[in-house]
């Protein structure tokens, strides 16, 4: 066992605070390194999750394309397509119209959830009022938070009764001419990332497989 002599005691008083400070610095450095490792791991996991999500969404789009192509020429789009669209974009209500020779110029081709009374009413609304006149001028997917001003009062009233407060309207275009509309409706006004809106427009383009 080492004993401190009288001559070494002053040195001990000097070195002990230095040693304590060094140990504290080492401990803080270790803690900072641990935080860095945790953040790096979290970032790597987040990138992996984002990559997996992108692959999953691409697979879902491929399935939509196939299902729409198989339904070409049918009056109504497959119910599974509408359900998948609602799930893919977390929408409360989804509807698709295509252009035709009716007075309003559009006919409903599918919706989710399916409600026969709502379908009949939506057809009447779109055929009686110019709901998508502005969208034909915009020619791109657009977030609409004031449905009465940007669509038609009748459609806005329908959405109010269904507790739907905003929509993303996506034109289906052929050589810049609108031949259909894909609409996603939501119960709460909230920002929609531009990347997600771009995906919605891509989904609208897929509708051409069935029109």
C-alpha positions in Angstrom: 0.0 0.0 0.0 1.4 3.4 -1.0 1.6 6.0 1.7 2.0 9.7 1.0 4.9 11.3 2.7 4.8 14.8 4.1 6.8 16.1 1.1 4.3 14.6 -1.5 1.1 15.9 0.2 1.4 19.4 -1.5 1.8 17.7 -4.9 -1.3 15.6 -4.2 -3.3 18.7 -3.5 -2.2 20.1 -6.9 -2.7 16.9 -9.0 -6.0 15.8 -7.6 -8.1 18.7 -9.0 -6.2 18.4 -12.3 -7.1 14.7 -12.4 -10.7 15.3 -11.5 -10.9 17.9 -14.3 -9.4 15.5 -16.7 -11.8 12.8 -15.7 -14.8 15.2 -16.1 -13.6 16.2 -19.6 -13.2 12.6 -20.6 -16.7 11.9 -19.3 -18.2 14.8 -21.2 -16.4 13.8 -24.4 -17.8 10.3 -23.9 -21.3 11.6 -23.5 -21.0 13.8 -26.6 -19.7 10.8 -28.6 -22.7 8.7 -27.4 -25.1 11.5 -28.5 -23.4 11.6 -31.9 -23.6 7.9 -32.3 -27.3 7.9 -31.4 -28.0 10.8 -33.8 -26.0 9.0 -36.6 -27.9 5.8 -36.0 -31.3 7.6 -36.0 -30.4 9.4 -39.2 -29.4 6.1 -40.9 -32.6 4.5 -39.8 -34.6 7.5 -41.0 -32.9 7.2 -44.4 -33.6 3.5 -44.5 -37.3 4.1 -43.6 -37.6 6.8 -46.3 -36.1 4.5 -48.9 -38.4 1.7 -47.9 -41.4 4.0 -48.1 -40.4 5.2 -51.5 -40.2 1.6 -52.8 -43.5 0.8 -51.2 -45.2 3.8 -52.9 -43.6 2.9 -56.2 -45.0 -0.6 -55.9 -48.4 0.8 -55.1 -48.3 3.0 -58.2 -47.3 0.0 -60.3 -50.3 -1.9 -59.0 -52.6 1.0 -59.7 -51.4 1.2 -63.3 -52.1 -2.5 -63.8 -55.6 -2.3 -62.2 -56.5 0.8 -64.2 -55.3 -0.7 -67.5 -57.3 -3.9 -66.8 -60.4 -1.8 -66.3 -60.1 0.3 -69.5 -63.5 0.8 -71.1 -65.5 0.1 -68.0 -68.0 2.8 -66.8 -66.7 2.7 -63.2 -63.2 2.4 -62.0 -62.4 -0.6 -59.7 -63.4 -0.1 -56.1 -59.9 -1.3 -55.0 -58.3 1.5 -57.0 -60.3 4.1 -55.2 -59.6 2.5 -51.9 -55.9 2.3 -52.6 -55.8 6.0 -53.7 -57.5 7.0 -50.4 -55.0 5.0 -48.4 -52.0 6.1 -50.4 -52.7 9.8 -49.7 -54.6 9.4 -46.4 -57.7 11.1 -47.8 -61.1 11.1 -46.2 -62.9 11.0 -49.6 -61.6 10.4 -53.1 -63.5 10.9 -56.4 -62.6 10.7 -60.1 -64.5 12.3 -63.0 -63.9 12.0 -66.7 -65.0 14.4 -69.4 -68.1 13.5 -71.5 -70.9 15.1 -73.5 -73.2 15.7 -70.5 -74.3 19.3 -69.8 -71.7 19.8 -67.1 -69.0 18.1 -69.1 -68.0 15.5 -66.5 -69.3 12.2 -65.2 -68.3 10.5 -61.9 -66.2 7.4 -62.6 -65.5 6.3 -59.0 -65.3 7.3 -55.4 -64.3 6.1 -52.0 -66.0 5.5 -49.7 -68.9 4.4 -51.9 -72.2 6.1 -51.1 -74.9 5.7 -53.7 -76.8 8.8 -52.6 -73.5 10.8 -52.6 -72.6 9.5 -56.0 -76.0 10.6 -57.5 -75.7 14.0 -55.8 -72.1 14.6 -57.0 -73.1 13.8 -60.5 -75.9 16.3 -60.4 -73.6 19.0 -58.9 -70.9 18.6 -61.4 -73.3 18.4 -64.3 -75.2 21.5 -63.2 -72.3 23.8 -62.1 -68.8 24.6 -63.5 -66.9 23.0 -60.6 -63.7 22.6 -62.4 -63.5 25.6 -64.6 -60.6 27.2 -62.7 -58.8 23.9 -62.6 -58.9 23.7 -66.4 -57.0 27.0 -66.4 -54.5 26.0 -63.7 -53.5 22.7 -65.4 -51.8 21.3 -62.3 -52.6 19.7 -59.0 -53.8 22.4 -56.6 -54.5 22.6 -52.9 -58.0 24.2 -52.4 -58.9 25.5 -49.0 -61.8 27.7 -50.0 -64.0 25.3 -52.0 -66.9 27.8 -52.5 -64.6 30.3 -54.2 -62.4 27.9 -56.1 -65.0 25.3 -57.2 -68.7 25.9 -56.9 -71.1 26.7 -54.0 -73.0 23.4 -54.5 -69.8 21.3 -54.2 -68.7 23.4 -51.2 -72.1 22.7 -49.5 -71.7 19.0 -50.2 -68.2 19.0 -48.6 -69.5 21.0 -45.6 -72.2 18.4 -45.0 -69.6 15.6 -45.2 -67.2 17.6 -42.9 -64.7 18.0 -45.7 -62.9 21.4 -45.5 -60.1 21.2 -48.2 -59.2 19.3 -51.3 -56.4 18.7 -53.7 -57.7 18.8 -57.2 -55.7 17.1 -59.9 -56.5 17.6 -63.6 -56.1 14.6 -65.9 -54.5 16.1 -69.0 -53.9 15.1 -72.6 -51.8 17.6 -74.5 -52.7 20.3 -71.9 -56.4 19.6 -72.3 -58.3 18.5 -69.2 -60.1 15.2 -69.8 -60.8 14.3 -66.2 -60.3 15.2 -62.5 -59.0 13.3 -59.6 -59.9 14.9 -56.2 -58.7 14.1 -52.7 -60.8 15.6 -49.9 -59.7 16.1 -46.2 -61.6 17.1 -43.1 -59.0 19.5 -41.7 -57.2 22.4 -43.5 -53.5 21.5 -43.3 -50.4 22.0 -45.4 -49.7 19.3 -48.0 -46.0 18.9 -49.0 -45.3 19.8 -52.6 -43.8 16.4 -53.1 -47.0 14.7 -52.1 -49.0 17.0 -54.4 -46.7 16.1 -57.2 -47.4 12.4 -56.5 -51.2 13.1 -56.6 -50.7 14.6 -60.0 -48.9 11.5 -61.1 -51.8 9.5 -59.8 -54.1 11.6 -61.9 -52.0 10.9 -65.0 -52.5 7.2 -64.3 -56.2 7.6 -64.8 -55.6 7.9 -68.6 -55.0 4.1 -68.5 -58.7 3.6 -67.8 -60.3 6.6 -69.7 
